[in-house]
């Protein structure tokens, strides 16, 4: 029996160490995303707990009181690391519910260090507090996953399975310590292993989706670049090119004496034509990258673009924006591009006549919403063939570590973007 237990402990410690080393190697090689870092913290915490609770440490001569206090503190911190991982992976904003689910674990962990010196009644009270907080944390964990599903995260199903298995193990673990049930040995360890394997599968699934999207988008990006070149060539030829050609012909006629006599009025007309050409060129440059992004608020940028786009296309664009919101130029640029693409889609694909653009802050995020009164999109077709425009908007939101969501009905389409302040 002792040999089989030691064999299990060796295998399990190796299993946990592989996950910790995996995250460490990713960190060393520059992959320092929040989800991998938080997953490494989670695996390291449970590795330390299992090691101090193993027969290797029990027979090492470490004082039992010290070992018991460390074990109690580590298993108390572990649920906080799980919630932290879910928050980072699902890009869920740490609101009041999440704070009350994470921070109290650290208070309980400090108290748990004194477990060996507690009376049975005090220890039982601590176990009841642990169980109550675990149930609350479980509810928050499922809420985070539901929000991730709503926002279209690829790995939400594996995470749901992993959290379900982990919660089952931790509930049985808590029930055993409350002397409510007698459960098989290592139940919580098997549950944690199931959770880690599910998370790993989720990461693999995300990677597969990203690679598929990359292959699909590579060709579309080249097509989009070519279309943009054609558009610029058309705008320059039909606008600036024709204006410059007219100016050139007028000047040649004046030089040859074939036209009207050169007067101040004729020169003023030519100057006006040149000024209009310069303004048209400036407008093209502004559409490519507005020069005032650095010094203008996000609300003013949206109002400026909406006014120009509405005047140009006849689309009724209403902007409701919080003027106090300001952020770095990188965020402004990406939100501006998302708004550009959303308005273009509303005009071209949904047949909308009215679009409402909303910019507000909430729960530590900048929330940008663009909704129209068009025909809406086919949800099934949208999931199967996401176009370059929608993919680009999603990528821009994810680049800002934000979330991107589309809601579509027969009465219109709404695009929601939330990025950290």
N, C-alpha and C positions, 0 to 999 in steps of 0.2 A: 504493500500500500504506500509506504513511504517512498519507494523507488518510482512508482508510477506518478506520484505527486511531484517529485523532483523533475522527472522527465517532462511533465506538463509545464512546470514552471520554466524550465530551460527553453522549451519550444515557444512559450508565450512571451518570455523576455526577448527572445530572438525576433519574434514577430513584431513586437513593439519597437525594438531597436531599429529594425529595417525602416519602419515608417519615420522614425525620428531622423535617421541618417538621410533618408530620401528628402525630407524637408530641409535638412541642413545643407545638402549638396545643392539643392535648388537655390538656397539663399547665397551660398558661396559663388555660384555661377551667375548671380545678378538677378535671379527671378525672385523678387522680394514683394510680391503682391500680398495684400492683407489676408486673403483666404489661405494661402500656403503657410504664411507665418503663424496665423492663429491655429491652423491645424497642427503645425509642429509644436506649438505650446500645449495644445490639448494632448497630443500623443506623449510629450515629455512628462506632463503631469501624471498621466496614468502609469507611465513606465516607472516613475519614481514611487508612486503608491504601491504598485505591484511588487517592486523590488523590496521595499521596506516591509512588505507584508509576506514575503516569501520565506521559505525555510532557510535560505542562505543567510539572511540577516537575523532571523530568530535564533539561530545557533551560533551567531558571530560574537557574542559577548556584549553586544550593545544593551544598555540598561532597558528592561522591558517598558518602564514608564516613558522613557524618551522615544522609543520606537512606537509605542501605542499613540503618543501625542502626535508624532509626525504623520503616522498613517491616518489618523482621524482628520488632521488638518488637510492633507492632500486629497482625500476622498470628498471632503467638503468643498474644496476649491474646484474640483473637477467639473461639476455642473455649470459653474460660471465660465469655464473655458469652452464648454460646449456651446453655450449661448453666445459667447463672444465670437466663436467660429461661425455660427449661423448668421449673426448680424453682419459680419464681414463678407461672407460668401454671398448672401442674398442682398447685400447693400441696403440693409434696413437701417433707417435712422434710429439712433438710440434715444427713444422718447421716454416718458415717465414710466411706462409699463416695463420696458426693457431694463431701465436703471434699477427699479425695485426688484427685478428678477436676477440681476447680476451682482450688484454691490453688497447686498446682505450676506452673500455667501462668504465674502472675505471677513466680515465681522464674525460669522459663525466659525470660520476656520481658526481665527485667533482664540476664540473660546474653546474650540475643540482641542487645542494644544494642551489644555489643562484637564482633558478627559480622565487620565489615570488618577487624578487627585480628587475627582468629583465623588459625591455621594451617589448611590444608586438612583435616588429620586431626581437629582440634578442631571445625571446622565440621561435618564429616561426623558426628562423635559427637553434636553438638547436634541434627542432623537425625534421627538414629536415636532419640534421646530424645523428640523431638517426635512422631515416628511412633508410638512405643510408648504415649506418653501419649494420643495421639489415639485409638488403638484402645481403650484402657481407657475413655476418656471416651465413646466411641461406645457401648460396652456399658452404661455408666451412663445415657446418654440414652435408650436403648431400654427400660431397666428403669423409668425414670421414666414413660415413655409407657405401658408395660404397667400400672403402678400407676394411672395416670390412667384408663385404659380400665376397669380393675376398679372404680374409684370412680365411673364413669359420667359423665365429662366430655364435653361436647358436641363440642369441637373436637379430639378425640384423633385422628381419622382424618386430617384435614388436617395435623396435626402429624407424624404418622407418615410421611406422604408427603414432607413438607418435610424432615424429618430424614434420610430415605432418600436424597433427592436431594443434600442437603448433604453427607452422609457420603461419597457416591460422588465428589463433586467434591474434597473434602478428601483422600480417600485417593489419588486420582490426582495431586493437587498434591504430597502427601508423597512418592509414588513417583517423581515427576519430580525432586524435589530430592535424592532418594537415588540418582538415576541408574539407577533400575530400569525406567522407562518413558519414552517420549517422547509427550506428550499435546498436543492442540491448545491454542493460545493462548487465554486467557480461560476455560478450563474451570471453574476454581473460581469465577469471577465469575458464570457462568451458573448454577452450582449454588446460589450464595448468592441470586441473583435468584429462582430457583425456590422456595427455602426461604421467602423473604419473601412471595412471592405466596401460598404455601400458608398461611402464618401469617395473612395478611390475610383469606384465605377462611375460616380458622378463626374469626377474630374476627367476621366477618359471619354465619357460621353460629351462633355463640353469641348474637349480637344477635337473630337471627331466632327462635331458640328462646326467648329471654327475652321477646320481644314476644308470641310465641304463648302462652307461659305466663302472661304478664300479662293478656292478653285472657281466657284461660280461667279464671284464678284470680279475676279481678275479680268475676265473677258469683258464684263459689263463696264468696268472702269475705263478700259481702253476705248470702248464704244462711246462712253460719256465724254471722254477727253476729245474724241474726234467730233462729236456733236457740238461740244463747246467751241472748238476751233471754227467749225462751220458757222455757228451763230455769231461769233465775233467777226469773222470775215464778212458775213452778210450785213451785220450792223455797220461795220466800217465802210463797206462798199456802198450800201444804200443810203447811208446818212452822211458821214464825213466825206466819203469819196465823191459823192455827187455835189456836195456843197463846195468842196475845193475845186472841182472841175468847173463849176459855174463861175467861181471867182477868177479862175485862170482865164476862161474865155472872155470875161468882161475886161480884164486887164489887157489881154491881147488885142481886143477890139479898140480899146482906148489908145493903145500904143500905135496901132495901124491907122487910127483916125477914122475908122469905119462906123463907129457908134456915135453916141452923143458926145458933145464937148465935155471935157473933164471939168466938173464943177464941184463945189463943196458938197452939194447934195448927193452927187454920184459917189464921191469918196465916202460920205457918211453911210450910204447904203452898203458899200463894200465893207466898211468897218463893222457895220451891224452883222453882215453875213459872216465875217470872220469871227466875231464875238459869239454868234450862235454856234458856229462850228467848234469853237473852243469849249463852249458849254456842253455840247453834245459829247465831245471827247472826255471832258471831265466827268460827265454822267456815266459813261461806260467804265471809266476807271473807278468811280465810286461804287458801282455795282460789283466790280471784281473784289475790291477791298476798301470799305469806307475808311478814310483817313482819320475820322474823328472818333474811332472806336476807343482810343486811349483816353480821351478827355470827356466823352459824353456818357451819360447814364444809359443803362440798358433800356429803360422805359422810353427815353428820347430816341434811341436808335430804332426801336420797334415802331414808334409813331412816325418817324421820318420815312422808313421804308414802306409802311402800310399806306401812307398818304400818296407816295409816288406810285406804288403798285396799283392802288385803286384808281388813280387818275389815268394811268396808262392802259389798264385793262377794263375799267368799268365795274370791277368787283367792289362791293361794299365791304370794306374792312374796318371793323371796330376794335379799338385797342383799349383795354382796361389794364393799366400797369401801375405798379407801386413805384413812385419816383424815388423813394429812399433806397431802393435796391441798387447796389453797385458791387462789382466784382472785378476780377483781373481780366486783362484783355483776351487771354486764352479762352476763358469761359464765355465772354461776350461774343467772340468770333464764332464759336461753335453754336451758341444759341441763335445768333443771327442767321447762320447758315441753315439751321433746322427750320427756322421761321420762313426763310426764303423757299426752301423745298416744300414745306407744308402748304404755303400759299399757291405755289405752282401746281401742286397735285390737286388742290381744291378747284383750281380753274380748269385744268386739263382733263382730269379723270372723273371728278364727281359731278361736274356741271353745276357747281354751287353759285349762288348769287350773293351770298352774305357769309362772311367769315368773322368770327370773334376771337381775338388774340388776348389772352389773359396772362399777366405776369404778377406773381405774388410770392410771398415767403410763408413758409410753414414748416414746423418741426425741424428747423435747422437746414432747410433746403430752399432753393429757388425753384418755384413751380411754374413752368411754361406750358400753357394749353392753347391749342389752335383747333377750334371746332367750326364746322361748316354746315350748311343746310342742303347739301347735295344729296345724290342718290345713294350714298354709302358704298361699301365695298363687299364683295363676296367673301365671307369669313373663311370658307374652305379653300378658295382659290388664293386668298391672302396668305394662309399658312403654308400652302404648297409652293407658291411661286412669289416670293417676296421680291419686289422690284428693287432696282438700284437706288431709287430715291428713298424708299423706306429703309433699306439696308444701310444707306449712308447716314440717315438720321439716327438709327439705332447705334451705329458705330460711334458717332459723335457723342451721344449720350453716355455710352460705356467708356469712352475715352476720358470723360469728366468724372468717372466713377459714379455715374448716376443711373437712373432707370428710365426706360422708354416703354410706353404702352399705347396701344391703339384700341379705341372703342368705335365700332361701326354698327350702324343700324340703317334701315331703309330711309330714315329721315336725316341722315348725315353721318359724318365721321369726326371723331375727336382724337387728337394726338396729345398725349400728356408726357411731359419730360420733367424729371426731378433731379437736380444736381446739388451736391453739398455747397453750402455757402462758404 
